[in-house]
């Protein structure tokens, strides 16, 4: 049985982690499966222009599959760490800068690297019973998979540091209050709500959405002057396409815009 379920409906690709017997824990095979799915979406033949990432059963992702890690000696631990990082780090980078927007439907626990995986998406929708658990310190491990980067940008430096040091569960409602999750949905509706958001993004101006995501990614590294230059450059690219014409026409005609597919 594959560890990843891939479906496309209404231009939205749903990637569902399928290792329910181990809480959808991450191993190398799952990471390879995610890369393969992203390859297929990137080629364009699937028709997908937005992605929903979720977990099978009642867990989003329980983190790294510790059963697959040899802890017997320092050398074995370093070897296992190197092997996982060789696949996981490129995945986090790829998700964070992918061509199409990604919505995480956190349908249950998002623990350790599973929380890192959720935070690599653009928008997080959490089920009412879901929680986020940056559990690394409790395991005697340093946080990884980009969580120190993404969490601080979601909730602020002080709150992020406290969450990582204390390694306590963050319930869905608290996550929304902190800005970690965009919204909370009833358990039975969380995936469909995430798909609705993804469909809205898929129907939007793809190139413009890509530019917005790219601008947002660099905003904490730029001065205001540099960010203004980046915005100006991106706007010039957008004005050369037809989507802005359609958007303005739709505004004056009081209708929904119909953007081109690309």
C-alpha positions, 0 to 999 in steps of 0.5 A: 500500500502506498504511503501517499494518496493523490487525487485531483478534483476541480483543479485541486490536488489532494495529497493525503498521508496514508500510514495510519498504523503509525500515525502517518509518521514520516519516513523516506518512502513518504518523502519520496512519494510527496516529491513524486506527487509534486513532480506530477503537479509541476509538469502541468498534466494533472490540471492542478493549480492548488494543493491540499495536504492532509492526513488519513484517519484522525491524525495529520502527521505524528512526525518522524517515524522513530521506528526507522531510526537506529539509535544504537550508537552515535555513528548510527544516529548521525547516519540516520539523521543524514539520510532523513535530512537528505530528503526532508530538507529539500521537501520543506524548501520545495513546499515553501516555494512551490509554484502553486499554493498549498493549504494544510488541512490539519485533521488531527495531531501535527507532532514534531516534523509533522508540525514542520510539514504543516507550517511549510504550507501557505494556509493552515486549516485546523480541525476543532480536535486537532493540536500542534505539538513541537515535541522535539525537546521532550525527545531530547532533539533539536527542532528541525525541518524548518520549524524554527524558521516558520513558527517564529514568522507565524507567531512571533519570536517570543511565543515561538521560542517558548513553544519550542522550549516547553514542547507543550501541545497547542490546541487548535483554538489557541493555534488560531488565536496565535496566528499559527492556523488561519481558521478552525473548522469542525472535524468532519468538515476540515478537509472540505473547508481546506479544499474550498479555500484551495479551489478559490486559489486555483480559480485566481490569477495563478501568476499573481498568486505566485508573485504574492507568495514570493514577495511574502517569503522575502519580506522579513529579509528586506528593508522597506526600500528593497521590498518596494523595489521587489513589489514594483518589479512584480507589478510590472510583470503582472501588468504585462499579462491579461489577468489584470485587465480581466480583474478590472473589467470584472470589478466594473461589471460587478461579476466574478473574474475569470482568470486564464489558466496557466 
